[in-house]
Amino acid sequence: MNIDFCPLYALKSKRFLKYLLAIDDNRLLKQKYVASLVSPYIYMQNKPRLIEPPSMELKRIQKRIKNLLGTIPIPENIFSGIKGRSYVDNAKMHLDTSSLRNMLKIDLTAFFPSISRNVVYRFFYKDLQCSSDVAEILTNLTTIDLSKSNATDLSSIYGFLDVKHVNCYNHLISGSPASPILSYLVNKRMFDELQKLADLHNMTMSVYIDDVIFSSRMRISNYFYRKVCSIIKKYGYQISKKKVKVYTKNSPKLVTGVVIDRKGRPVVRNSIKFRIIDLYRKLMKNPSDERLLESLRGLLICARQVDKNAFPTIYRYAFLERIIVNNV
């Protein structure tokens, strides 16, 4: 990894760091103040999720960190917060219409909350070779000490993490724009080890944040799965056993929200198809409803990332005919 491309590489000056991140308020250099700008809570709809939204001020700085880290060359099969790479590109890594593929899909349990402050600091200090005080500031800006945060119900958050068997209460901020790319960079050694295992077994591997996918024309053995589990456990992470999926060659596959059909082609999910048709019908009855139109356009963009020719009539209405009507 040629990290010397990154402007943060070997950075020793706090003053220059403040310039790079456009920081005017010195309080943003302190962990306690940064933690107060994050408001963690448990989102209870469908299934419980830990949400850790940063303030707008902090989010702006984290976006700058993300952009600076984005100058580091990242392997083409990594899709964790990399500009120009999407969840659809991740799924397409495993397409092979000439020869169908078996697949193993693994989900890392509570991945961001499992990435400790120490692991993040080590990346900035050891790998990026920043001075200790610069590494400390960058770690302050990208991790959250829950005890110092703006949480209104810490007990529910601790209870959520306990259920997940995660005892890391000072960790990577789940709502930070910088967290997806950092989750890969700070764990590069683990992902490199998984890649070597995949190469040894002639498999394709891709990573989309906490989703690790392997595919092969050959059968995926229990031995391979156990080796994957062993590597992940060695680095202190857990696999969500309920979300482990093994797909055979001829079965449809769901990869980061994209369906791959029995012929190895990406197709739009039925739930998205039904929602598009439903919104279109409602819009036909209420053509002046701009909120319906924006929702329809958003779903059409998602669908066309998977299939560029999806819903031609509805797409023409939502984007072309509406624009023409509005300009008349």
C-alpha positions in Angstrom: 0.0 0.0 0.0 1.6 3.2 -1.2 0.4 5.5 1.6 3.0 8.1 0.9 0.5 9.5 -1.7 -1.7 10.6 1.2 -1.2 14.3 2.4 -1.5 12.9 6.0 1.5 10.6 5.5 4.3 11.4 8.0 2.5 14.5 9.1 4.2 16.0 12.2 2.6 19.5 12.4 -0.6 20.1 14.3 -0.8 23.5 12.6 -0.7 22.0 9.1 -3.2 19.4 10.2 -5.6 22.2 11.2 -5.1 23.7 7.8 -5.8 20.5 5.9 -8.9 19.9 7.9 -10.0 23.6 8.0 -10.2 23.5 11.8 -10.6 26.9 13.4 -11.8 25.8 16.8 -9.0 24.3 19.0 -11.6 22.4 21.0 -12.0 20.1 18.0 -8.5 18.8 18.8 -9.7 17.4 22.2 -11.3 14.0 22.6 -13.8 15.1 25.2 -15.2 18.0 23.1 -15.4 15.8 19.9 -17.2 13.1 21.8 -19.8 15.7 22.9 -20.6 16.3 19.2 -21.8 12.7 18.7 -25.3 11.7 19.8 -25.5 7.8 19.9 -28.8 6.1 20.2 -30.4 2.7 19.5 -32.7 2.7 16.4 -35.5 0.2 17.2 -37.4 -0.1 13.9 -37.3 -3.7 12.5 -34.2 -4.7 14.4 -32.1 -2.7 16.9 -29.2 -0.7 15.4 -26.6 1.5 17.0 -26.7 5.0 15.3 -23.9 7.5 16.1 -24.6 10.7 14.1 -21.9 13.4 14.3 -22.8 17.1 14.4 -22.6 19.0 11.1 -19.4 20.6 12.2 -17.7 17.3 13.0 -19.1 15.6 9.9 -17.6 18.3 7.7 -14.1 17.6 9.1 -14.6 13.8 8.8 -15.5 14.3 5.1 -12.1 16.0 4.7 -10.4 13.1 6.4 -12.2 10.7 4.2 -11.1 12.6 1.1 -7.5 12.7 2.2 -7.5 9.0 3.0 -9.0 8.4 -0.4 -5.7 9.4 -2.1 -4.3 6.1 -0.8 -4.4 3.4 -3.6 -6.9 0.7 -2.6 -7.2 -2.7 -4.3 -9.9 -2.9 -6.9 -11.9 -5.6 -5.0 -12.4 -3.3 -1.9 -15.6 -1.2 -2.0 -15.6 0.3 1.5 -16.3 4.0 1.1 -14.1 4.3 -2.1 -15.1 7.1 -4.4 -16.5 5.7 -7.7 -17.2 2.3 -6.3 -20.6 1.1 -5.2 -22.4 -1.8 -3.7 -23.5 -2.7 -7.3 -19.8 -2.8 -8.4 -19.2 -5.1 -5.5 -21.8 -7.6 -6.6 -20.6 -7.4 -10.2 -17.2 -8.7 -9.1 -18.9 -12.1 -8.8 -20.7 -12.2 -12.1 -19.7 -14.9 -14.6 -22.3 -15.7 -17.2 -19.9 -18.1 -19.0 -19.6 -20.3 -15.9 -21.8 -20.1 -12.8 -20.2 -19.6 -9.4 -20.6 -20.9 -5.9 -20.6 -18.3 -3.2 -19.8 -17.8 0.5 -21.1 -14.5 2.0 -20.0 -13.4 5.5 -21.1 -10.5 7.7 -18.9 -9.1 10.4 -20.9 -8.5 13.6 -21.2 -4.9 14.8 -18.0 -4.1 12.7 -17.6 -0.4 13.4 -18.2 -0.6 17.2 -15.7 -3.5 17.3 -12.9 -1.4 15.8 -11.2 0.0 18.9 -9.6 3.4 19.4 -6.3 1.7 19.8 -6.5 0.0 16.4 -7.4 3.4 14.8 -4.5 5.2 16.6 -2.1 2.5 15.5 -3.0 3.0 11.9 -2.4 6.8 12.1 0.8 6.4 14.2 2.4 3.2 12.9 1.1 2.9 9.3 0.6 6.5 8.3 3.6 7.5 10.4 2.1 10.6 11.8 3.6 12.1 15.0 1.9 10.9 18.2 0.0 14.2 18.8 -1.2 14.3 15.2 -2.3 10.7 15.4 -4.1 11.4 18.6 -6.1 14.3 17.1 -7.0 12.2 14.0 -8.1 9.4 16.3 -10.1 11.8 18.4 -12.0 13.0 15.3 -12.9 9.5 14.1 -13.6 7.5 17.2 -16.2 7.9 20.0 -15.8 7.3 23.8 -19.4 6.5 24.6 -19.0 7.7 28.2 -18.1 11.2 27.0 -20.7 11.3 24.2 -24.0 13.2 24.0 -26.0 9.9 24.5 -29.3 10.2 26.4 -29.6 6.5 27.2 -26.2 4.9 27.7 -27.6 1.8 29.3 -29.5 0.8 26.2 -26.4 1.2 24.1 -24.3 -0.8 26.5 -27.0 -3.5 26.5 -27.1 -3.6 22.7 -23.3 -4.0 22.6 -23.4 -6.7 25.3 -26.0 -8.7 23.2 -23.5 -8.5 20.3 -20.7 -9.6 22.6 -18.9 -6.4 21.9 -17.1 -4.8 24.9 -15.5 -2.0 23.0 -16.9 1.3 24.3 -14.4 3.6 22.6 -14.5 2.8 18.9 -14.9 3.9 15.3 -17.9 6.2 14.9 -20.6 4.4 13.0 -22.1 7.6 11.5 -18.8 9.1 10.3 -18.2 9.6 6.6 -14.6 8.5 7.2 -15.5 5.2 8.9 -16.1 3.0 5.8 -12.6 3.6 4.3 -11.0 3.6 7.7 -12.6 0.2 8.5 -10.6 -1.2 5.6 -7.3 0.7 6.2 -7.0 -0.1 9.9 -7.7 -3.8 9.2 -5.7 -4.1 6.0 -3.5 -6.9 7.5 -6.6 -9.0 8.1 -8.1 -8.4 4.7 -4.7 -9.1 3.1 -4.6 -12.4 4.9 -8.1 -13.3 3.7 -7.1 -12.4 0.2 -4.0 -14.7 0.3 -6.4 -17.5 1.4 -8.8 -16.7 -1.4 -5.9 -16.7 -4.0 -4.6 -20.0 -2.6 -8.0 -21.5 -3.4 -8.6 -19.8 -6.7 -11.4 -17.7 -5.4 -12.7 -14.2 -6.1 -12.9 -12.1 -2.9 -14.6 -8.7 -2.4 -15.2 -6.5 0.6 -18.0 -4.0 1.1 -17.5 -2.6 4.6 -18.7 -5.5 6.9 -19.6 -7.9 4.0 -16.9 -10.3 2.8 -17.8 -12.3 -0.2 -16.0 -15.2 -1.8 -17.0 -16.9 -5.1 -15.6 -19.8 -7.1 -16.4 -22.1 -10.0 -15.4 -24.9 -7.6 -17.2 -26.1 -4.5 -16.5 -24.0 -1.4 -15.4 -26.4 1.4 -16.1 -26.3 5.1 -12.3 -26.3 5.5 -12.1 -22.9 3.7 -15.0 -21.5 5.8 -13.2 -22.6 9.0 -10.0 -20.9 7.8 -11.8 -17.7 7.1 -13.4 -17.8 10.6 -10.0 -18.4 12.2 -8.4 -15.4 10.5 -11.3 -13.1 11.4 -11.3 -14.3 15.0 -7.5 -13.8 15.3 -8.0 -10.1 14.7 -10.7 -9.8 17.4 -13.8 -9.7 15.2 -16.9 -11.9 15.1 -18.9 -13.4 12.3 -22.7 -13.1 12.4 -23.5 -16.8 12.1 -27.2 -16.0 11.2 -26.0 -14.0 8.2 -23.6 -16.6 6.7 -24.9 -17.6 3.3 -23.6 -20.4 1.1 -25.0 -20.3 -2.5 -24.7 -23.0 -5.0 -24.0 -22.3 -8.7 -27.6 -22.6 -9.8 -29.3 -20.7 -7.0 -30.2 -17.0 -7.1 -27.8 -14.9 -4.9 -28.3 -11.7 -2.9 -25.1 -9.7 -2.7 -25.1 -6.3 -1.0 -28.6 -5.7 -2.0 -28.2 -6.9 -5.6 -29.8 -10.1 -6.9 -27.8 -12.3 -9.2 -30.1 -14.7 -11.0 -29.7 -18.4 -11.9 -27.9 -17.4 -15.1 -25.4 -15.2 -13.3 -26.9 -11.9 -14.3 -27.7 -8.9 -12.0 -31.4 -8.2 -11.7 -33.4 -5.5 -9.8 -34.9 -6.8 -6.5 -38.6 -7.5 -6.6 -39.2 -5.1 -3.6 -37.7 -2.2 -5.6 -39.6 -3.2 -8.7 -42.9 -3.2 -6.8 -42.1 0.1 -5.1 -41.3 1.8 -8.4 -44.6 0.6 -10.0 -46.5 1.7 -6.9 -45.0 5.2 -6.9 -45.6 5.6 -10.6 -49.3 4.7 -10.2 -49.6 7.2 -7.3 -47.9 9.8 -9.3 -50.2 9.3 -12.3 -53.1 10.2 -9.9 -51.2 13.1 -8.3 -48.8 14.4 -10.9 -48.0 17.6 -8.9 -46.7 15.7 -5.9 -43.0 16.5 -6.0 -42.2 14.3 -3.0 -43.5 11.2 -4.9 -41.5 12.2 -7.9 -38.2 12.5 -6.0 -38.8 9.2 -4.4 -39.5 7.6 -7.8 -36.4 9.1 -9.3 -34.2 7.9 -6.4 -35.5 4.3 -6.9 -35.1 4.5 -10.6 -31.5 5.5 -10.2 -30.9 2.6 -7.9 -32.6 0.2 -10.3 -30.5 1.5 -13.3 -27.3 0.9 -11.4 -28.1 -2.7 -11.5 -29.8 -2.8 -15.0 -29.1 0.3 -17.1 -32.3 -0.4 -19.2 -34.7 -0.9 -16.4 -38.2 0.6 -16.6 -37.7 2.6 -19.8 -41.2 4.0 -19.9 -41.3 5.1 -16.3 -37.8 6.5 -16.5 -38.7 8.5 -19.5 -41.7 9.9 -17.7 -39.9 10.7 -14.5 -36.8 12.3 -15.9 -37.4 13.4 -19.5 -41.1 14.2 -20.0 -41.4 15.9 -16.6 -38.4 18.2 -17.4 -39.9 19.1 -20.8 -43.3 19.9 -19.2 -41.7 22.0 -16.5 -39.7 24.0 -19.1 -42.8 24.8 -21.2 
